[in-house]
Amino acid sequence: MAGRGWELVGAPNARDLGGLPAADGRRVRAGRLIRTAALGRLTDEDLPVLAELAPACVVDLRHATEQDVAPPDRLVGGPRVVHLPVYDPAHPVFTYVSAVLLGHDLAAYEELARQGMPGAMCAIYRWFVTGESARAGFGAAVRLAAEAGNLPLLFHCSAGKDRTGWLSVVLLTALGVDEAAIRADYLRHNELTESLREVLLAAMTRQRPDLDPAVARPLLEVRPDYLDAAYDEVRRVHGSFGAYLRDGLGVTEETVAALRARLLE
């Protein structure tokens, strides 16, 4: 289990991926890969913690439309910030999720509405594997992590669970971490955000009294089925994760070697 000797109150699911067992009996080096939610809600007390983490590079996976409605990230130390938007505002799955949350007419989303929010989330995870901006963003993020000057690397999206979660899967798989350990880290989001999730659900239903919490809850959680959908899509399209890294993300053997040299101990 990755270490958690620190916490960020404004990003309760933040964690260091260091300590996870990886290839050749080695472990992921502590303090090199940090996953978080967006940093705009960090408290004043969080800033000295972020300064200790001292990220050299911050990767933001949000689209500009998400950044525009969120508080700006609170950063210290002047890290390099790289925007790699993994989002498609025109994709029917993304517009369906927005329509549900905003109470819009779902007549145009008959198939997605029949599958419900869990089905939509699985579709998003499949898109992570095949979507153009997803492949570009995740591939670029992996290459950034392979460069010494970008370490420590901190990466986030909005909630720090789906896009951030899949990028963690990609990085950890490239480092030779086994699937069980990767899955355990992915599912930790639910444990770390349990109280926040209930607060968000209550706020959402106050704003939209007609919104069934059972409909919204799958959007605020991570679930094994979501991750399985992405893994299945990797196998369906590429046959193996190694081929996905190479052909889907453009991550070369040299990049994988550089990742392991710099991120394993």
C-alpha positions as CSV (number, residue, x, y, z in Angstrom):
1,M,0.0,0.0,0.0
2,A,1.3,3.4,-1.0
3,G,2.4,5.6,1.9
4,R,0.2,8.3,3.3
5,G,2.3,10.3,5.8
6,W,0.6,13.5,4.8
7,E,-2.8,14.7,3.8
8,L,-4.5,17.6,2.0
9,V,-7.7,18.7,3.6
10,G,-8.9,20.3,0.4
11,A,-8.1,17.2,-1.7
12,P,-8.8,14.3,0.7
13,N,-8.1,11.6,-1.9
14,A,-4.6,12.9,-2.6
15,R,-1.8,10.3,-2.2
16,D,1.7,9.4,-3.0
17,L,2.0,6.3,-5.2
18,G,5.3,5.5,-3.6
19,G,5.8,2.2,-1.9
20,L,3.8,0.0,-4.3
21,P,5.6,-3.2,-5.2
22,A,6.8,-3.1,-8.9
23,A,9.0,-4.9,-11.4
24,D,12.0,-7.0,-10.4
25,G,11.2,-6.9,-6.7
26,R,11.6,-3.1,-6.7
27,R,9.1,-0.5,-5.4
28,V,7.8,2.8,-6.6
29,R,10.0,5.5,-5.3
30,A,8.3,7.7,-2.7
31,G,7.6,11.4,-3.4
32,R,7.8,11.1,-7.2
33,L,4.2,10.4,-8.3
34,I,1.4,12.3,-6.5
35,R,-2.2,12.0,-7.5
36,T,-4.8,14.5,-6.3
37,A,-8.1,16.1,-7.0
38,A,-8.0,19.7,-8.4
39,L,-6.1,22.0,-6.1
40,G,-8.4,25.0,-6.1
41,R,-10.0,24.0,-2.8
42,L,-6.8,23.5,-0.8
43,T,-6.8,25.2,2.6
44,D,-4.2,27.6,3.8
45,E,-3.0,24.7,6.0
46,D,-2.6,22.6,3.0
47,L,-0.1,24.9,1.3
48,P,2.9,24.1,3.5
49,V,2.2,20.4,2.8
50,L,2.2,21.0,-0.9
51,A,5.4,23.0,-0.5
52,E,7.0,19.9,1.2
53,L,5.8,17.7,-1.7
54,A,7.5,20.3,-4.0
55,P,6.1,19.1,-7.4
56,A,8.3,20.2,-10.3
57,C,5.4,19.6,-12.7
58,V,1.6,19.7,-12.3
59,V,-0.4,17.9,-15.0
60,D,-4.0,19.2,-15.2
61,L,-6.3,16.8,-17.1
62,R,-9.3,19.1,-17.1
63,H,-10.9,20.7,-20.1
64,A,-11.0,24.5,-20.3
65,T,-14.7,24.5,-19.6
66,E,-14.1,22.7,-16.3
67,Q,-11.3,25.1,-15.3
68,D,-13.4,28.1,-16.0
69,V,-16.1,27.1,-13.5
70,A,-13.7,25.9,-10.8
71,P,-11.5,27.9,-8.4
72,P,-8.0,28.2,-9.7
73,D,-5.4,25.7,-8.5
74,R,-3.5,26.9,-5.4
75,L,0.1,26.3,-6.2
76,V,3.4,27.0,-4.4
77,G,6.9,27.0,-5.5
78,G,6.2,27.8,-9.2
79,P,5.9,24.3,-10.7
80,R,5.6,23.9,-14.4
81,V,1.9,23.5,-15.2
82,V,0.9,21.4,-18.2
83,H,-2.7,21.2,-19.4
84,L,-3.5,17.9,-21.1
85,P,-7.3,18.0,-21.5
86,V,-8.8,14.5,-21.5
87,Y,-12.4,15.4,-22.3
88,D,-14.7,15.5,-25.3
89,P,-17.6,18.0,-24.8
90,A,-19.3,16.7,-27.9
91,H,-19.2,13.0,-26.9
92,P,-22.7,11.7,-26.2
93,V,-21.6,10.0,-22.9
94,F,-20.3,13.3,-21.5
95,T,-23.3,15.3,-22.6
96,Y,-25.6,12.6,-21.2
97,V,-24.0,12.9,-17.8
98,S,-24.4,16.7,-17.9
99,A,-28.0,16.3,-19.0
100,V,-28.8,14.0,-16.0
101,L,-27.2,16.4,-13.5
102,L,-28.8,19.5,-15.0
103,G,-32.3,17.9,-15.3
104,H,-32.4,18.2,-19.1
105,D,-34.6,16.1,-21.4
106,L,-33.0,12.7,-21.9
107,A,-35.0,11.8,-25.0
108,A,-31.9,11.9,-27.2
109,Y,-30.1,9.5,-24.9
110,E,-32.4,6.5,-25.0
111,E,-29.7,3.8,-25.0
112,L,-27.5,5.5,-22.4
113,A,-30.6,6.2,-20.2
114,R,-31.5,2.6,-20.3
115,Q,-28.0,1.6,-19.1
116,G,-28.1,4.3,-16.4
117,M,-25.2,6.2,-14.8
118,P,-23.1,3.1,-14.1
119,G,-23.3,2.2,-17.8
120,A,-22.4,5.7,-18.8
121,M,-19.3,5.6,-16.5
122,C,-18.2,2.3,-18.0
123,A,-18.6,3.9,-21.5
124,I,-16.4,6.8,-20.3
125,Y,-13.7,4.4,-19.2
126,R,-13.8,2.6,-22.5
127,W,-13.4,6.0,-24.1
128,F,-10.3,6.6,-22.0
129,V,-8.7,3.8,-24.0
130,T,-9.8,4.8,-27.5
131,G,-10.7,8.6,-27.4
132,E,-8.4,10.8,-29.4
133,S,-7.9,13.4,-26.6
134,A,-7.6,10.6,-24.0
135,R,-4.8,8.8,-25.9
136,A,-3.0,12.1,-26.5
137,G,-3.3,13.3,-23.0
138,F,-2.4,10.1,-21.2
139,G,0.5,9.4,-23.6
140,A,1.9,12.9,-23.1
141,A,1.6,12.6,-19.3
142,V,3.5,9.3,-19.3
143,R,6.3,10.9,-21.3
144,L,6.5,13.8,-18.9
145,A,6.8,11.4,-16.0
146,A,9.8,9.8,-17.7
147,E,11.8,13.1,-17.6
148,A,13.8,13.8,-14.5
149,G,13.1,17.5,-14.6
150,N,9.4,16.9,-14.2
151,L,9.8,15.0,-10.9
152,P,8.1,15.0,-8.5
153,L,5.1,14.9,-10.8
154,L,1.6,15.8,-9.5
155,F,-1.4,15.0,-11.7
156,H,-5.1,15.7,-11.2
157,C,-8.4,16.2,-13.0
158,S,-11.5,17.6,-11.2
159,A,-12.4,15.0,-8.6
160,G,-9.2,13.1,-8.9
161,K,-10.9,9.7,-9.4
162,D,-11.5,8.8,-13.1
163,R,-9.0,10.4,-15.4
164,T,-6.5,10.7,-12.6
165,G,-7.3,7.1,-11.7
166,W,-6.8,5.8,-15.2
167,L,-3.5,7.7,-15.6
168,S,-2.4,6.1,-12.3
169,V,-3.3,2.7,-13.8
170,V,-1.2,3.5,-16.9
171,L,1.8,4.7,-15.0
172,L,1.8,1.9,-12.4
173,T,1.3,-0.8,-15.1
174,A,4.3,0.7,-17.1
175,L,6.3,0.4,-13.8
176,G,5.4,-3.2,-13.4
177,V,3.0,-2.9,-10.5
178,D,0.7,-5.9,-10.5
179,E,-3.0,-5.4,-11.2
180,A,-4.2,-6.3,-7.7
181,A,-2.1,-3.5,-6.1
182,I,-3.2,-1.1,-8.8
183,R,-6.9,-2.0,-8.3
184,A,-6.5,-1.5,-4.5
185,D,-5.1,2.0,-5.0
186,Y,-7.8,2.8,-7.5
187,L,-10.6,1.8,-5.0
188,R,-9.1,3.8,-2.1
189,H,-10.8,6.8,-3.5
190,N,-14.1,5.6,-2.0
191,E,-12.6,5.2,1.5
192,L,-10.8,8.5,1.4
193,T,-13.8,10.5,0.3
194,E,-16.7,8.8,2.1
195,S,-17.8,11.8,4.2
196,L,-17.2,14.3,1.3
197,R,-19.3,12.1,-1.0
198,E,-22.3,12.3,1.3
199,V,-21.9,16.1,1.6
200,L,-21.8,16.4,-2.2
201,L,-24.9,14.1,-2.6
202,A,-26.8,16.2,-0.1
203,A,-25.9,19.4,-1.9
204,M,-26.8,18.0,-5.3
205,T,-30.2,16.9,-4.1
206,R,-30.9,20.3,-2.4
207,Q,-30.2,22.0,-5.8
208,R,-32.2,19.4,-7.7
209,P,-34.9,17.9,-5.4
210,D,-36.0,15.6,-8.3
211,L,-32.5,14.1,-8.6
212,D,-32.5,10.6,-7.1
213,P,-29.3,10.1,-5.0
214,A,-29.1,6.5,-6.4
215,V,-28.7,8.0,-9.9
216,A,-26.0,10.5,-8.8
217,R,-24.0,8.2,-6.5
218,P,-22.3,6.2,-9.3
219,L,-20.8,9.5,-10.6
220,L,-19.2,10.2,-7.3
221,E,-17.7,6.8,-6.7
222,V,-15.2,4.5,-8.3
223,R,-16.3,0.9,-9.0
224,P,-14.5,-2.2,-10.1
225,D,-16.8,-2.4,-13.1
226,Y,-15.5,0.9,-14.4
227,L,-11.9,-0.3,-14.2
228,D,-12.9,-3.6,-15.8
229,A,-14.5,-1.8,-18.7
230,A,-11.2,0.0,-19.5
231,Y,-9.1,-3.2,-19.1
232,D,-11.6,-5.0,-21.3
233,E,-11.3,-2.3,-23.9
234,V,-7.5,-2.5,-23.8
235,R,-7.7,-6.2,-24.5
236,R,-10.3,-5.8,-27.2
237,V,-8.5,-3.1,-29.1
238,H,-4.8,-3.9,-28.5
239,G,-4.6,-7.4,-27.1
240,S,-2.4,-6.5,-24.2
241,F,-1.5,-3.5,-22.0
242,G,2.0,-3.4,-23.5
243,A,0.5,-3.0,-27.0
244,Y,-1.8,-0.3,-25.7
245,L,1.1,1.7,-24.2
246,R,3.0,1.3,-27.5
247,D,0.3,1.7,-30.1
248,G,-2.4,3.5,-28.3
249,L,-0.4,6.0,-26.3
250,G,2.9,6.1,-28.3
251,V,5.0,5.1,-25.2
252,T,8.2,3.5,-26.4
253,E,10.3,0.9,-24.7
254,E,12.9,3.6,-24.1
255,T,10.3,5.7,-22.3
256,V,9.3,2.7,-20.1
257,A,12.9,2.1,-19.3
258,A,13.4,5.8,-18.3
259,L,10.2,5.6,-16.1
260,R,11.6,2.5,-14.3
261,A,15.1,4.0,-13.9
262,R,13.7,7.2,-12.3
263,L,10.7,6.0,-10.5
264,L,11.7,2.7,-9.0
265,E,14.0,1.9,-6.1
